[in-house]
Every structure is written in structure tokens, then in C-alpha cells.
Amino acid sequence: GGEVMAEPCDVRCDSDVQRLAARVGDKWGDVEILLNVAGVIEVGPFDAMTMDDFQNSLDVNCWGALRMTRALLPGMRKRGWGRIGNVASLGGKRAVPHMLPYAVSKFALVGLSHGLRAELAQEGVLVTTICPSLMRTGSPRNAIFKGQHRKEYAWFCIGDSLPMASMDASLAAQQLLQAVQEGRREVYLRHPMNLGVLAQSYLPGLTDEALALAARVLPAMGGIGRDAARGYQSESAWAPSWLTSLTQAAAERYNQLRPREDLQPPTVS
């Protein structure tokens, strides 16, 4: 096994990123492989989302990857070799209803990754864009939900537990790391949900209709409106339940159970 160092870092903050880069450099020298995996997600109807929601998603999901890349790229250039993996999403190839801030940021990250690959390949630095489906990390507990937050949390958490809609995080990590080491351009981790990419390419009209139908059956605006609640503040009879058992197990495995106190509980049930 290798040596591991855990350091907190807010990728929205330039000074945090520079501090982390310096700590890693002091301990191990120049970085050879960078994986940009930091992310946030907000779930709810478009009318529940504020400009701050869109800005925060971009700041973490896209600009965070850009900040970290800028901080660590000089060492790769000096060596003439490097690998960068940016974890985007299938949501960065096709926007899913009730997840628009997330989709906007992941579309931006896909574009950033493609552009960086074109410019950096001549220097021996290859950038890989990774577009997974849902990965079972237990993160719904700490995701942000708006509108009818309990219903939003229920459908999202159940979807996150379905084997046909999500994949085991450890398996995803193995595929992801191999793809980045090989310097592949764009990767869709092996999973049935990747059929959605084919459907979008060959049946775009049908895909549009399917997503529009999904939007009609998802919860309408209401509940706490534009206020925000974490997943652990949005539990109901549906979630947690036997339908969300895989997500619950992942939350225990990946240390997602400790409540975060940066958001107060919603005032409207």
C-alpha cells in the first residue's frame, strides 16, 4: 500500500488550493497524477434555484478543478509528463430535470477538460474527462434539496440505490484511475446507464421527450421553496427505507453519517 495524507481544502478558495499544493509538494515533490473529484449537488425544480446555487456549483465543480489544475500543472510541465482526470458526469452530457445547477457546472467542466487536453497534450500532459452515472458514495445525506425537499430526497436517494441507475464507488474508482493512467480522452464508466449517451446521440428527440416526462412527474414547487435542506434534514418514510439500503450502506462505509452543521434545519416541513 501507499502512504496517504488527508488535508481539508475548500476548492472555492485560492489560498486553500495553494496551501494544499504546497503541502503536497513539500512532502512528495511534484504531482504526477491529479484527480479532480470535489463536487456539490443541488436537487429541486428550476424555480427553487437561486443564482447563488448556480454560482456555487460552478465554483466547486468547474472552477475548483481549474484552480487545482493551475496549482499543480507547473510540476507536470517541468517533468514533461502528467495526467489529469476531471470527474464530470453523464449530467454533463445531458441535463437531468431538477438538477440544473449541477448540469450547468458539469457541462462547463466537460468543455474545460476537452480544451485543456487539446492545449496540454503537446507537453506530455493528458487530460481525461470522466462521465460516470450516479456513484454510490452515500453523499445524498449531505446534498442540498429544495422545494418539496422530502419528496426530492426520496426520489434521488432511491435512484442512487438502484443497481441499474448507480454503480459501486470502489468499482468506479478502479475504472477511473486506470483510464487516467492510460491518458484516455473521455471515459464512460462501464454501466447500463451509459445507454443514455447512445440514446442521446441517435435518438435525441426521444430523449427530450423522456426527460420532459420525468420533469412532469417530479415534485412541483412548494415545501420550503428556495430555502435549503440537507438530505439528513429531509428524511421520510421512503428514505431511509429498504429501497435506499445500498445508499445507506455506502454512507456508513464512506463516512457520510456525521451531520454537517453549516445549514440550519428547514423551518417548513
LOZA-921849 format. One record per residue (C-alpha): residue in three letters; x, y negated, z. Coordinates in Angstrom, 2 decimals. Each point is the difference from the previous one (the first is absolute). Layout:
ALA X Y Z
...
% end
This chain:
GLY 0.00 0.00 0.00
GLY 0.93 -3.64 -0.35
GLU 0.27 -2.86 2.43
VAL -3.12 -2.16 0.39
MET -0.31 -3.57 1.22
ALA -3.43 -1.52 0.69
GLU -0.27 -3.79 -0.14
PRO -3.13 -2.21 0.01
CYS -0.24 -2.30 -3.00
ASP -2.78 -2.29 -1.23
VAL 0.54 0.03 -3.76
ARG -1.97 -3.26 -0.25
CYS 2.83 -1.76 1.82
ASP 3.24 -0.82 -1.82
SER 2.02 -0.14 3.22
ASP -1.27 3.44 1.10
VAL 0.97 1.51 -3.34
GLN 3.45 -1.59 0.07
ARG 0.54 1.16 3.58
LEU -0.92 3.58 -0.90
ALA 2.26 -0.05 -3.07
ALA 2.88 -1.22 2.16
ARG -0.61 2.67 2.66
VAL -0.02 2.77 -2.58
GLY 3.07 -1.41 -1.72
ASP 1.94 -0.21 3.25
LYS -0.84 3.61 0.88
TRP 0.24 1.80 -3.35
GLY 1.25 -2.44 -2.61
ASP -1.73 -0.76 -3.29
VAL -3.34 1.70 -0.62
GLU -0.19 2.43 -2.93
ILE -3.71 0.86 0.05
LEU -2.80 -2.36 1.04
LEU -3.60 1.14 0.46
ASN -2.54 -2.81 0.34
VAL -2.94 1.59 1.81
ALA -1.33 -2.74 2.31
GLY -3.67 -0.68 -0.65
VAL -3.32 -1.28 1.29
ILE -3.54 0.64 -1.15
GLU -3.31 -1.81 0.46
VAL -3.29 1.78 -0.70
GLY -3.33 -1.71 -0.61
PRO -2.05 -1.77 -2.69
PHE 1.50 -2.88 -1.98
ASP -2.20 -2.56 1.77
ALA 1.49 1.05 3.36
MET 3.55 -0.73 -1.14
THR 1.70 -3.36 0.54
MET 2.90 -1.55 -1.87
ASP 2.13 0.85 3.02
ASP -0.83 3.68 -0.53
PHE 1.27 -0.16 -3.57
GLN 3.06 -2.00 1.04
ASN 0.91 2.38 2.81
SER -0.31 3.04 -2.26
LEU 2.26 -1.61 -2.58
ASP 2.45 -1.14 2.66
VAL 0.45 3.51 1.41
ASN -0.65 2.34 -2.92
CYS 1.76 -1.94 -2.74
TRP 2.13 -2.84 1.37
GLY 1.22 2.26 2.81
ALA 1.48 2.37 -2.58
LEU 1.49 -2.97 -1.85
ARG 1.59 -1.41 3.17
MET 1.55 3.33 0.92
THR 1.26 0.54 -3.54
ARG 1.65 -3.42 -0.08
ALA 1.68 0.68 3.34
LEU 1.47 3.40 -0.94
LEU 0.59 -0.34 -3.75
PRO 3.45 -1.68 0.26
GLY 1.52 3.16 1.49
MET -1.44 2.15 -2.80
ARG 1.32 -2.39 -2.61
LYS 3.44 0.04 1.58
ARG 0.05 3.81 -0.17
GLY -1.51 0.13 -3.47
TRP -2.57 2.54 1.17
GLY -3.25 -0.15 1.90
ARG -3.53 1.31 0.23
ILE -3.11 -1.95 1.01
GLY -3.38 1.64 0.51
ASN -3.07 -2.22 0.28
VAL -3.05 1.79 1.36
ALA -2.95 -1.51 -1.84
SER -3.23 1.97 -0.38
LEU -2.53 1.39 -2.43
GLY -1.81 -3.12 1.21
GLY 2.71 -1.96 -1.81
LYS -1.08 1.60 -3.27
ARG -3.75 -0.15 0.50
ALA -1.75 -2.25 2.52
VAL -2.33 1.81 2.41
PRO -3.09 -1.83 1.36
HIS 0.17 -1.34 3.57
MET 3.82 -0.06 -0.12
LEU 0.67 -3.05 -2.15
PRO 2.81 -1.71 1.99
TYR 1.81 3.33 0.04
ALA -0.52 0.52 -3.73
VAL 1.23 -3.50 -0.87
SER 3.20 0.51 2.00
LYS 0.68 3.45 -1.42
PHE -0.55 -1.15 -3.58
ALA 2.54 -2.75 0.72
LEU 2.46 2.53 1.43
VAL -0.29 2.19 -3.10
GLY 0.84 -2.99 -2.20
LEU 2.90 -1.01 2.23
SER 1.39 3.54 -0.07
HIS -0.18 0.29 -3.78
GLY 1.68 -3.37 -0.46
LEU 2.78 0.78 2.48
ARG 0.69 3.32 -1.70
ALA 0.42 -1.68 -3.37
GLU 2.45 -2.56 1.37
LEU 2.01 2.13 2.42
ALA 0.47 3.20 -2.02
GLN 3.01 -1.50 -1.79
GLU 1.72 -0.32 3.39
GLY -0.59 3.62 1.00
VAL -2.91 -0.83 2.31
LEU -3.16 1.93 -0.89
VAL -3.41 -1.02 1.35
THR -2.73 2.62 0.35
THR -3.68 -0.90 0.29
ILE -1.92 2.54 2.10
CYS -3.79 0.13 -0.36
PRO -1.44 2.49 2.51
SER -3.59 0.61 0.92
LEU -0.96 -0.24 3.68
MET 2.71 1.45 2.22
ARG -1.06 1.44 3.34
THR 2.08 -2.02 2.46
GLY -2.80 -0.71 2.49
SER 0.14 -3.70 -0.90
PRO -3.79 -0.60 -0.26
ARG -0.03 -0.46 3.79
ASN 2.04 -3.18 -0.42
ALA -1.35 -1.20 -3.35
ILE -2.26 -3.06 -0.15
PHE -3.74 0.35 -0.64
LYS -2.54 -2.74 -0.69
GLY -3.72 -0.37 -0.63
GLN -1.81 3.10 1.28
HIS 3.28 1.12 1.47
ARG -1.21 3.26 1.54
LYS -1.43 1.23 -3.31
GLU 3.08 -1.20 -1.88
TYR 2.26 1.85 2.42
ALA -2.12 3.15 -0.28
TRP 0.15 0.32 -3.80
PHE 3.67 -0.95 -0.14
CYS 1.03 2.37 2.78
ILE -2.00 2.90 -1.45
GLY 1.57 -0.60 -3.43
ASP 3.42 -0.08 1.62
SER -0.65 3.47 1.44
LEU -1.23 1.72 -3.17
PRO 2.75 2.21 -1.49
MET -1.20 -0.83 -3.53
ALA 0.24 -3.75 0.69
SER 3.14 -0.21 2.15
MET 3.29 1.81 0.40
ASP 2.20 1.08 2.88
ALA 2.47 -2.78 0.82
SER 3.00 2.31 0.46
LEU -0.56 1.59 -3.41
ALA -0.39 -3.44 -1.55
ALA 3.25 -1.13 1.61
GLN 1.91 2.93 -1.50
GLN -1.31 -0.72 -3.50
LEU 0.60 -3.72 0.41
LEU 3.61 0.33 1.11
GLN 0.86 2.43 -2.79
ALA -1.47 -2.34 -2.62
VAL 1.96 -2.99 1.33
GLN 3.27 1.95 0.17
GLU -0.51 1.05 -3.62
GLY -0.66 -3.61 -0.99
ARG -3.32 0.74 -1.69
ARG -1.95 -2.96 -1.39
GLU -3.51 0.59 1.33
VAL -1.33 2.86 2.07
TYR -3.47 1.30 0.73
LEU 0.40 2.46 2.84
ARG -1.38 3.43 -0.85
HIS -3.61 -0.12 1.13
PRO -3.51 0.49 -1.54
MET -0.77 -3.72 0.42
ASN 2.50 -0.69 -2.78
LEU -2.73 1.07 -2.40
GLY -1.39 -3.48 0.63
VAL 2.97 -1.49 -1.82
LEU -0.73 2.18 -3.02
ALA -3.68 -0.95 0.16
GLN 0.92 -3.68 0.03
SER 2.29 0.42 -3.01
TYR -2.34 2.06 -2.16
LEU -3.46 -0.84 1.38
PRO 0.25 -3.60 1.26
GLY -3.71 -0.72 -0.47
LEU -1.04 3.06 1.97
THR 2.48 -0.90 2.74
ASP -1.49 -3.50 0.21
GLU -3.49 1.45 0.36
ALA 1.11 2.44 2.70
LEU 1.63 -2.76 2.04
ALA -3.04 -2.25 -0.43
LEU -2.20 2.83 1.28
ALA 2.30 0.44 2.98
ALA -0.27 -3.72 0.76
ARG -3.80 0.25 0.03
VAL -0.05 2.77 2.60
LEU 2.67 -1.47 2.28
PRO -1.18 -2.07 3.01
ALA -1.44 -3.42 -0.78
MET 1.20 -3.22 1.63
GLY -1.12 -0.34 3.62
GLY 1.19 1.11 3.39
ILE 2.92 -2.16 1.16
GLY 0.25 -1.75 -3.37
ARG 3.44 -1.53 -0.51
ASP 1.18 0.85 3.50
ALA 2.50 2.84 0.21
ALA 0.01 3.25 1.95
ARG 2.63 2.71 0.14
GLY -0.97 3.58 -0.72
TYR 0.21 0.97 3.67
GLN -2.54 -2.79 0.68
SER -2.35 1.36 -2.67
GLU -0.67 3.57 1.09
SER -3.42 1.63 -0.35
ALA -1.63 3.41 -0.05
TRP 1.50 0.56 -3.46
ALA 3.56 -0.97 0.83
PRO 1.56 1.57 1.92
SER -1.76 3.30 -0.73
TRP 0.75 3.37 -1.53
LEU -0.07 -1.77 -3.37
THR 3.06 -2.04 0.99
SER 2.00 2.74 1.73
LEU 2.95 -0.17 -2.41
THR 0.33 -3.76 0.47
GLN -0.21 0.39 3.78
ALA 2.76 2.62 -0.06
ALA 2.16 -2.28 -2.13
ALA -0.56 -2.89 2.42
GLU 1.33 2.14 2.84
ARG 2.95 1.25 -2.03
TYR 1.07 -3.42 -1.29
ASN -0.46 -2.02 3.19
GLN -3.07 -1.99 -1.09
LEU -2.01 0.51 3.18
ARG 1.36 -2.84 2.09
PRO -2.46 -2.93 -0.36
ARG 1.29 -3.24 -1.45
GLU -1.04 -3.09 1.92
ASP 0.58 -2.65 -2.68
LEU -3.73 -0.03 -0.82
GLN -2.78 -0.37 2.54
PRO -2.98 2.38 -0.19
PRO -2.85 -1.26 -2.18
THR -2.78 -1.91 1.72
VAL -2.74 1.41 -2.25
SER -0.77 3.73 0.01
% end
